[in-house]
Amino acid sequence: MSTPTDNLTRRRLLMALPLAGAGVAGLAFWKMLSGMEHGSFNPHDINAPVLDRPVPDFPLTPLPPTDGFTAQDLQHTSKPVLINFFASWCIPCLAEMPTLMTLQGKLDIWGIAYKDKPENTASFLRHSGNPFTRLGDDHTGRAGMEWGISGVPETFLVGPGGVIRWHTATPLTEDTINTVLLPLAHRLQTP
């Protein structure tokens, strides 16, 4: 049988748990803000545990006029493929499109429309250009979860055999393409 003292202690403990949780969350937020102020926290510096691992299985619906693709398609490639997650509602994706267009003919680019309506994706690509040789629709966001993306745009370089060799969670720039991406893609193509 519980005593009034036991009930009072249990109530205090139950009241203290949310306060302790809020305190831990507040401390973590303060640490993040402090790191941003001193330049030691980069919100784009995402831990990418997918590097040097095979591409995950992921569900996609093809988006005409191109063919869709699967994890098996990537596993059977003999040359590097750039996978770009994008959306019509994403302003950085719109800004990134001219940069992606410069890669046409230099590297195969396969796109994944993330949480977007097919008609919006089609309109977006009609107006901004379509650098993709294959295009898939991830309207549920499930493929994005399998790849571990945190938002759009995100880009992955998949090497021959379907192994993820490079990843960025920021829009591509000419500098990144010329100093990092194309040299790595060239090394991956060379037997």
Secondary structure, DSSP 8 states (H G I E B T S, - for coil): ---HHHHHHHHHHHHHHHHHHHHHHHHHHHHHHHHHHTT---TT----TTTTSB------EE-TTSB---HHHHHT-SS-EEEEEE-TT-HHHHHHHHHHHTTTTTSEEEEEEES--HHHHHHHHHHH----SEEEEETTSHHHHHHT--SSSEEEEEETTTEEEEEESS---HHHIIIIIHHHHHHHH--
